[in-house]
Amino acid sequence: MQDTQLLETLAHFSRERIPERAYGEFEVTHDCTDITSASFLNKVGKKTKTLLRISTVGPERGSADTVRDVHGWGMKLYTDEGNLDWVFNNTPTFFVRDPIKFPSMNRSHKRHPKTNMPNADMFWDFHVGNPEGIHELMHLFSDRGTPASLRHMNAYSGHTYKFTKEDGSFKYIKVHIKTTIGVKNFDRETAQKVAGENPDHLVQDLFDAIATGKFPQWNVYVQVMDPSEAENYRWNIFDMTKVWPHEDYPLRQIGRLTLNENPSNYFTDIEQAAFSPSNMVPGWAPSADPMLQARMFAYPDAARYRLGTNYQMLPTNHALAPVYCPFQRDGFMNFTRNYGDDPNYVNSLLKPTHYKPASCPAAISTITEHEKWVGDVVTFTSSLGPDDFVQATGLWKVLGKDPGHQDRFIGNLADNLSKVQHSQLRKLAIELFDGVDEDLGKRLRVAVEGLLK
């Protein structure tokens, strides 16, 4: 938090544009009390009301929802200990790992300030200069960049989080939300055709499925890592551009998500919904991932600007569990009793505030040898090395196991790169993929040259 340039950049970005914002339930399917004390996970069969909003990230509201883009997965669990927000994506990685780059990355994916149109030069100018996102670019330009249905789409935490226990122990986790009916994606031509015929295809498909009782479901899994393993693992576990290979850390199911109710009013239920990874409950905690730490500041800051100081009082954002916080009051559009005459300051003798006692001092202590290691390792964000291409190469090989997928990937990428006007920038962008696989680079170069003739 001492990086004032970071805070100023994030706060300014939240105020540059005003972007937009189904109900269901999360049910515990497998016991996980050995790794977390979270109340909403403490019993198999326990259900928690859930709100889910899925949307594209770059395009504005009203844009065709089948355009190639990352899809955000905003999920609010109304637990018995308060709200827990899962602010995930439909890809397991991301474009950047240094939070100072996050606003720049977003701007490069949006409209050009002069033409007000998407601009391939602007897009690739950023990514050539910030090549640590090559793994995510591989995801974006594969078929995964154009999902055919939200019901057939997976979601991932991307960030590393913690499951904590009352004795102060914790495990690092990554969350995977996998559709039970199989992943389905469009190829580029179909996605473009559907965008012209029905720009709201994904929204309509989900709404109609729920309305007709075809409730979509996803199984929820975690990968679990002990802190001692993190210190010696090949990959930096706080690097959002990397995954934990499943052969190292297999998936462990904890629950199932079912969407069974459409919103009764889109504006009040969805548009006004505010999600932030800073909304947490006991048993769940953030890791030292710099991107996650920055988002915990930026998201509620954006909500206060866009929805107002008291956005958490709106029904869609209000916790179902009792909330008592007299130190956060007043402000415009406060429509509660505002805590009456309760003290609005801490440590009152006249009317003491009673806090939930910590079950163990270790639960709030951060002075450990592991935390000292964490402090050293999170300085990685701006360095680039050969390891940044290893997992992208692995994904290229995975695409090769799906007949035609590598060809479609090259076609998707070549179609976009052919729109780059600056020849040197286009050359450098192609060379970026030489670092993933030599054959990929050669095939991409031929495909782009063919489109430019």
HUBELJO-V494882 format. One line per field, one symbol per residue. psi: psi as a letter, one per 20 degrees, with the letter a starting at -180 (. if undefined). A space follows every 50 residues. Layout:
psi: ???
//
This chain:
psi: iinhhgggggggghjhqnrr.pqbqppphqpkiiiqjphijjppipqpqq pppprrggqrpiqpjjqorqpqnopoomrijappponarjqiarhriohh ighggghhibqphgikqqohggghhghhimiijhghhhggjahiimqiqh hkqrqqhfqpappqrijirrqqqqppopqijqppqqrgggghghhhhnik ggggggghgghjjmoqqpqprqpppqhhhhhjqgqoijoijqrophhgnr pophappppjpqqhohghhghippqpiiorrpipqqajohggghhhghgh ghghghirhkhiiphhipqhqppomiinabqqkokaikjcjqpkrqlphh nqppqpqphphhhjpjnrhghhgghhhjjihiqprhhiighhgghhhghi iopihhghghggghgghiiphohhggghgghhihigpghggghggggghh hi.
//
